[in-house]
Amino acid sequence: MSQTPGNRRIYLSPPNLDGREKERMLAAFDSNWITTMGPEVELFEQEMCRKLDVGHAVALSSGTAGLHLALLVLGVGPGDEVICSDLTFAATVNAVKYCGAHPVLIDADPSTWNMDPGLLEEELSARERAGRSMPRAILPVDLYGQCADYTAILAIAARYGIPVVEDAAEALGAEMGGTPAGGFGAMGVLSFNGNKIITTSGGGMLVSNEASLVARARYLATQAREPVVHYQHVEVGYNYRLSNILAAIGRGQLERLEEKVRKKREVNRYYREALGGLPGIEFMPEAPYGKSNCWLTAILVDADRFGVDREGIRLALERENIESRPVWKPMHLQPAYRDCRFRGTGAGERIFERGLCLPSGAQLRLTDLERIVGVITGAGRPRS
């Protein structure tokens, strides 16, 4: 399709570089700190700590690296089990497999689309009654920018003595009960991939209020190099640190985080007002206990009522050069993870079958939103 001003490509969640990123990046370049350490990295970590009200942070090459390190720091190893959200991107469970451990998948709560605390309790109490060993960690995901129910999850985890790692890859700028996403559990992990609410092109960060956990993660992320003059290695480490150049971009992005969240929420609100009254269209619920960053706006489509299914809408948008995407396919349905233990009600599967993520870029214009909504409303044959 040839691209004209009227049908220019609208992407799902493109990078939004609108501040001082270039200026900071060029300053870092001119400083000759072109490496996986340097002043921009340290400042980025400090600024993120202040933003999230946490004590310690280590900037990394990806969010996946952060998840891997968090599990290693907690001692997760071959043969262990880690409880994970089932409705998520594969990076969450991949990190468990990197440790040689086994994911145990917990289905979504239909009221939040995040890990169902009731099913988590069922899994752990069943293990206790059967005399089975407990998982080494619990790894909930803050799906599409909404915090999981940490009031319930942390209380359950505490009863059984299991540490929690928060996968906040999609949720920077969200909050629950006044606590920013990333600040729950023993450690939180953020992603700065190109499609996230702030980006360093690729990158991530592990945060915690426990200095020893972050120090251990930093050590492992820097090839486990011992603090001696020569290169000494007692353990196997990883090359997981963020570069100084990318940290400079991240600092420029971070200083406008609140504005980006505001714009994402405005996009979400527009869709709700424009589409929420249509028969057969529902939106991902926003949990009453917090505030989502609305990283992606997701809808559920009832084909019988709307007249076309999720895929019909996606294809109609694609024909007009507009990107949309089905919601995450649950991990227990993925060939790579079909043998994992799963506890569920089918909620995540039903969300996947009907769910569609709409373009949610912070730089979307009113004309873009009108164009998207026009295609969606024209795609169906709504009936009461």
N, C-alpha and C positions, 0 to 999 in steps of 0.2 A: 504494500500500500504506500503510495506517495504521501508525504507529510506536508500538510498545509497548516497555516495558522489555526484553521478551524478544526483540524483533526490531529494536532500534535500529540505525540505519545504522552499519556498520563500513566505514571508508574505507581506501584503500590505504596512504597515508602522510600522515596529517594533521599539521598543526603541533602541536608539543608545548611549550606555554608553561607551565612549571611552576616557574620560579625568580623572579629579580628583574627580569624584563623590564618589567613595568608600572611598578615603582618608578623604574627608570632612565629609561624613556620620559617619565614625568611630570616628572622632574627636568630633563630636557632641554627639555621644553615650558616649564617655569617659567623656565628660563634665557633664553628668547627666541631661542635658536639654532635657528630653523626654516628651515634652508637646507642647501645641498649642501656645507657645510663646517662646522667647529666642533670643539670639544674631544672630543665623543664619537666623531667620525670618526677623529681622530688617535689616541685611546686604543684604539679597535677595531683599527686597523692595527697598533699597537704590540703589543697582546695577541696578535694572530694571528701576528705574527712570532715571538714567544716560544713560542707553542704549536707552530709548525711548524719552529722553529729555522732560520728564514730571515732575511735581513738587511733586506728592504725589502718594502713592500706598499702598494697603493693600493686603497681601497674604491670600489666602482662600483655602478651601477644594476642590473646583472645579470651573470650569468656569461657570457652571450653577448657583452656589451660587452667583457668581459675577453678573450675569445678574439679578437674583432675587433682590439682594441688590440694584443694580443701579436703578431699577424701583421703589423699595420702597423709596429710597432716593428722587426720583423725585415726590413722593406723589401718585404714581399709586395705585389705590385701586379698590374695588368691583364696577363693573358697568362701569369703564373707558374703553377706547379703546387704543390700542397701535398698530401702523403700523409696520409690520415685513416683512422681506424677505420671500417669499413663497418657494423658492428653498434653503432649508437648512436642517440641522439636527433638530430633534424635540426639543432639549434642548432650542433653542431660543424661541419658542412659549410656551413651558412648563413654562418658567419663568413668562410669562405674566399671564398664568392661575393660577400660585401660588399666584398671587396678587388678584385673583378674577376678573381680567380684561379680555377683549375680544380682541384676535388678529384680526387685519385687514391685509389681506395678499396681497402683491404686487408682481406681476410676475417678472421674470428675463428679463434682457436686453440680447438679443442673442449675442451682441458684447462683453459682459463681463461675462455673467451668473450671475451677481449680480443684486440687486434691480434696476429696471428700473426707472430712475428719471422722465421720461415723464409720466409714469403711476402714480407715486407719486404725481406729479403736478395735474394730472387729478382728482385724488381722493380728494385732498384737495380743489381744486377750485370748484368741484361739491358740496362738503360740504358747502363751503362758499355761493354759489349761493342759496342752499336750506335752508340756515339758520341753519344747523346742527352744533352741537358742534364739536370742533376739538379733535383729539386724544391727549392723555397726553404725548406721546413720540413717536419717530421714532427709530426703531431698525434694522438698516441694518446689513447684514452679509458680511464679507470678505471671499468669497467662495474659498475653496481649496487654500488659501494663497494669493489671489489677493484682494487688497483694492477695495471697492465699489467706485463709482464716488462721492467723498465727496465734490468736487468743486460744483457740481450741487445740491447734496442732502442738504448740509449745507445752500446753498443760498435759496433753497425752504423752508427749515425748518425755517430759520430766517424770511422770509416774513410772515409766519403764526404764529411765536412765539412759536414753538414747539421744545423742547430739543431733542437732538440726543444722543443715546447710541450706541457705536460701538461694535458690536460683532466681535472681532478680534481673536476668539478662535483658528482659523486655520492659522493665518496670522503673527505671531511673526517673525520679520526679514524682512517682506515686507515693502514697502514704496510707498507713492504717493507724487509726487512733492517735494521730499526731507523730508517729514514728515513720521516718522515710523508708521506702523500700531499700533493701540491702542491709538494714540495721537489725534484722531479726535472727535469732539463732546464734550458734557459735561463730559462724562466718556467713557473709553474703558475697555473691558473685555478680558482677555487672558485665555487660557486653557493649562494645563500641563499634560493632560491625557497621558497614556502610548503610544498612537500612534501619538502624536503631535511632532513638530519639536524639542522642548525640553520637557523633562518630569520630574515630581517629583513622578511618578507612578500614582498619582491622585492629582489634585490641580489646582489652578487658581489664578488670580490676578485682582483686580480692580484698574485702574489708572485714574488720573485726574490732571488737573492743578488747580482745585479749592479745597483748603484745607478743606473747610467746608463739601464738599460732601464726601470726603474720611473719614473724622473724623466721620461723621454720619454712614457711612457704617461699619467702624471699631467697633463702639459702638453696632450696631445691630448684627454684626457677633460674638460678644463676649457675647451673651446672654443678651444684653442690660443691662449689670451690671453698676450700678451707681458708681461714684468714691468716695465711702465711705468705711470705714473699714469693716463693716458688709455687707452681701449680700443684696443689695437693688435693686428692679426692678420696675420701673414705667411703662415700656412698655414690650411687648413680644419680645424677641430676638431670636437669632439662634446660633447654634453651628457650625460656618462656618469658623473657622480659620485654617490655615495650621500649621502642626507640625514642630517643630524645626529640626527634623531628615530629613523630606522631603525637607525643605528649603535648607538644606545642599546639598542634591542631586541637587536641582535646581540651586544652585550657580555654582556647577561644570559643569552643562550643559550650563548655560548661558555664561560662559566665552569662549565657542567654538561655539556660535551661528552663527557667520559669516561663519565659516567653514562648518557648517551643511547646511546653505542656499546655499553656493557655490556647495556643493555636490548634493543637491536636484536639483539645476538648471542644473547641468551637466547630471543628469539622464534624466531630461526633454528634454534637447538638444539631447541626444543620441536617445531617442524615436522619436523625430521629424525628425532627419536625417535618421533613419532606416525605419520608417513607413510612413512618411509624403508624400512620393511619391506614395503610394499605392492607387488605385482607391477605393473610398468609405470610406477612413479614414481621419478624420479631428481632430484637437486638440482644446481644450479649448483655446480661444483667450487670448493673453496677452495684456491688455489694454495699449495704448501708454502713458497714463498719469502716469504710475508707474512701479514698479518692484515687481513681485510676488516672494514669497519664494518657490513656486512650491511644497508645502506640498504634494499634490497628483497630479500626471499627469493624466489627463482625456482625453479620445478620444470620438468622435462620430462615429458611424458605420452605413453606408448606406448599408443595406443588399442586395439591388438590384445590387449594383455595386461591393461590396466586395465578395458576394456569400454566406455569412453567417451573421446572426445578432449579436447584442451585446451579447445575451445569449449564442450563439454558441461559441463565442470566450471565454467567461467566463468558460464554461464547458470544452472546450479544454485545457485551462490553468489548471483548477482544476484536470483534469485527469493526468496532469504532475506535480501535487503537488505544484502548483503555485496559490496563492490567488490573486483574483481581486474582484472588487465589483461594482455593478451598482451605478451611481451617486445618490445623495439624491432624494428620492421620494418627490415631492412637497407637502407641508403641506395641500393644499386644496384637495388633493387626499387621505389623510390619514383619516381613519374612525373617529379618535378622533377629527379631525378639519374640517370635511366636512361641518359643518354648519357655518363656519366662513365667514365673508364678504371677497370676493376675487375680485381683479381687475387685469385682465390679457388678454393676447393675445394667450395663449397656448404655449408660448415659453418654459417655464420650463417643461411642460408636454412632449414636443418634445425632449428636452434635456434628460429627464429621460428615455424615450423610447429607445433612441439610445446611451446613455452615459455609459461609463465604465471607472472606475478608475484602473490604472495599478499599479503594485508594484513600490513603490517610496522611499524605504528606503535609507537613506544616506550612508549606508554601502554596498550597492549593488556593486558587482564586475563586471568587464567586462564580465566574463563568465556567470554570472547570467543574465545580460542584453541580451547577445546573445541567451541564452536559451529561455528567454521570447519572444523575437522578432521572433525566429525560430518557436515557437508554434503558434504565431499569424499569421505569414505569411503562415504557413502550414494549418491553419484552414479554410482559405477562398479560393474562386475560383475567384480571382480578374478579372474583365473584364471592359474594357473601356466603 
